[in-house]
């Protein structure tokens, strides 16, 4: 047990029924005990967005992918206290995991909230949203599924928009070359609220798998 009362990452990895470190393709229907639609958040931070989505949409299944121990501990601890049967966590790098743990057309919706923009030019190659990863999402998302992204960093927003506009597998929900003004239908993340309080502009991207 940690000093703040949170179960350690090692204890979660060994004992939590909602935490997974996959080595092969899982049976999500067995894991969730149903065949409801699966929605994914990549890089869930402290988990507040994913928790709220699982509460709001009890008839949908939610998977969070992250590799940072502190955020995973917080999410797992809170989810288990709330008793959310429709939320599971996968540990690892999404670029490696998504091709392995989801079947073709399995994902109904994908959220990427405030991915690391890696602002230094020499680090741009580390950015998550690249054409190669968009190809992966296209294959794993159901037709008509939604890809929802948010960032406060305009150069990264412009780069993501350029990639997605050029990709034949996705259509901009808000019109060509446009960002959504807001996301009133979704809960706000901790960082999103911080950015909005500071007066920063948030760039929302909303694309449909076609």
C-alpha positions in Angstrom: 0.0 0.0 0.0 1.3 3.5 -0.9 1.7 6.4 1.5 -1.5 7.9 0.1 -3.5 4.7 0.6 -3.4 3.6 -3.1 -2.7 0.0 -3.8 0.8 -0.4 -5.4 1.2 -1.0 -9.1 2.6 -4.4 -8.3 -0.4 -5.3 -6.3 -2.8 -4.2 -9.0 -0.9 -6.2 -11.6 -1.1 -9.3 -9.5 -4.6 -9.0 -8.1 -6.9 -6.6 -10.0 -9.5 -8.3 -12.2 -9.8 -5.2 -14.4 -6.0 -4.8 -15.1 -4.4 -6.6 -18.0 -0.9 -7.0 -19.4 -1.8 -8.8 -22.5 0.6 -11.1 -24.4 -2.0 -12.3 -27.0 -5.4 -11.5 -28.4 -8.0 -11.5 -25.6 -11.7 -12.5 -25.7 -13.4 -9.2 -24.8 -16.8 -10.8 -24.7 -15.6 -13.1 -22.0 -13.8 -10.3 -20.2 -16.8 -8.1 -20.1 -19.3 -10.9 -20.0 -21.3 -9.4 -22.9 -20.9 -8.4 -26.5 -21.7 -4.7 -26.1 -19.8 -2.1 -28.2 -16.2 -1.4 -27.1 -14.8 2.1 -26.7 -11.2 2.9 -26.2 -9.3 5.8 -24.6 -5.6 6.0 -25.3 -3.5 7.7 -22.7 -6.1 8.2 -19.9 -4.0 10.3 -17.5 -5.7 10.2 -14.1 -8.6 8.3 -15.5 -11.4 10.8 -14.8 -12.7 10.9 -18.4 -12.8 7.2 -18.7 -14.5 6.7 -15.3 -17.2 9.3 -16.2 -17.8 7.7 -19.6 -18.2 4.3 -18.0 -20.7 5.7 -15.6 -22.6 7.7 -18.3 -22.8 4.7 -20.7 -23.4 1.5 -18.8 -24.4 -0.3 -21.9 -21.0 0.2 -23.6 -17.7 -1.3 -22.7 -14.6 0.8 -22.1 -10.9 0.0 -22.3 -8.1 2.4 -21.3 -4.6 2.0 -22.6 -1.7 3.6 -20.7 1.8 2.8 -19.5 2.2 5.2 -16.6 1.9 3.5 -13.2 0.5 6.4 -11.2 -2.5 7.0 -13.5 -3.2 3.3 -13.7 -3.2 2.9 -9.9 -5.7 5.9 -9.6 -8.0 4.6 -12.3 -8.1 1.0 -11.1 -8.6 2.0 -7.5 -11.4 4.3 -8.2 -13.1 2.0 -10.7 -13.0 -0.9 -8.3 -14.4 1.3 -5.5 -17.3 2.4 -7.8 -17.8 -1.2 -9.0 -17.8 -0.4 -12.7 -18.2 -3.7 -14.6 -17.8 -2.1 -18.0 -14.2 -0.7 -17.6 -10.9 -2.5 -18.0 -7.3 -1.3 -18.3 -4.6 -2.6 -20.7 -1.0 -1.8 -19.8 1.5 -0.8 -22.5 2.2 1.3 -25.6 -0.9 1.8 -27.7 1.1 1.6 -30.9 2.0 -2.0 -30.0 -1.2 -3.0 -28.1 -4.0 -1.8 -30.4 -3.0 -4.1 -33.4 -2.7 -7.1 -31.0 -5.7 -6.8 -28.6 -8.5 -5.6 -30.9 -10.1 -7.4 -33.8 -10.9 -5.8 -37.2 -13.8 -3.4 -36.8 -14.2 -4.0 -33.1 -13.9 -0.5 -31.8 -17.0 1.7 -31.8 -15.3 4.9 -30.6 -11.7 6.0 -29.9 -10.7 8.9 -27.7 -7.2 10.5 -27.6 -7.2 13.4 -25.2 -4.2 15.7 -25.0 -1.6 13.4 -26.3 2.0 14.4 -25.6 2.8 17.0 -28.4 6.6 16.4 -28.2 7.1 20.1 -29.3 10.8 19.8 -30.0 11.4 19.1 -33.7 13.8 16.2 -33.0 11.0 14.5 -31.0 8.2 14.8 -33.5 8.7 11.2 -34.5 7.5 10.2 -31.0 4.1 11.7 -31.6 1.3 9.1 -31.5 -0.9 10.4 -34.3 0.9 9.5 -37.4 -0.3 8.0 -40.7 0.9 4.6 -39.6 -1.2 4.7 -36.4 -4.2 6.1 -38.2 -4.0 3.1 -40.6 -4.2 0.8 -37.5 -7.2 2.7 -36.1 -9.0 2.4 -39.5 -8.6 -1.4 -39.4 -9.8 -1.7 -35.8 -12.7 0.7 -35.9 -16.2 -0.2 -37.0 -17.7 1.6 -40.0 -19.5 4.7 -38.6 -17.3 4.7 -35.5 -16.0 8.0 -34.2 -12.4 9.1 -33.6 -12.3 12.0 -31.1 -9.1 13.9 -30.4 -8.3 17.0 -28.4 -5.1 19.1 -27.9 -4.2 22.6 -26.8 -1.1 22.6 -29.0 -1.9 24.2 -32.3 1.0 22.8 -34.4 0.1 19.3 -33.4 -3.6 19.9 -34.0 -2.8 21.1 -37.5 -0.6 18.0 -38.1 -3.3 15.6 -36.9 -5.9 17.4 -39.0 -3.7 17.2 -42.1 -3.2 13.5 -41.6 -6.8 12.7 -41.0 -8.1 14.9 -43.9 -5.8 13.0 -46.2 -6.8 9.6 -45.0 -9.5 7.8 -47.1 -10.7 5.8 -44.1 -12.0 8.9 -42.2 -14.3 11.8 -42.8 -14.4 15.0 -40.8 -17.6 15.3 -38.9 -17.4 19.1 -38.8 -16.6 19.7 -42.5 -13.4 19.9 -44.5 -10.4 21.5 -42.7 -12.4 22.2 -39.6 -12.2 21.7 -35.8 -15.1 21.2 -33.5 -15.8 24.3 -31.3 -16.6 22.2 -28.2 -17.5 18.7 -27.0 -20.6 19.3 -24.9 -21.5 15.6 -25.2 -18.3 14.4 -23.5 -16.9 15.0 -20.0 -13.9 17.3 -19.6 -10.5 15.9 -18.5 -8.5 17.5 -15.7 -6.1 19.0 -18.1 -8.9 20.3 -20.4 -10.4 22.2 -17.4 -7.0 23.6 -16.6 -6.5 24.8 -20.1 -9.9 26.4 -20.3 -9.5 28.2 -17.0 -6.2 29.6 -18.3 -8.0 30.9 -21.5 -6.2 28.5 -23.8 -7.9 27.4 -27.0 -8.7 23.7 -27.3 -8.6 22.1 -30.7 -11.2 19.3 -31.0 -11.1 16.8 -33.9 -14.1 14.6 -34.6 -13.8 12.1 -37.4 -16.1 9.3 -38.7 -14.7 5.9 -39.8 -16.0 5.4 -43.4 
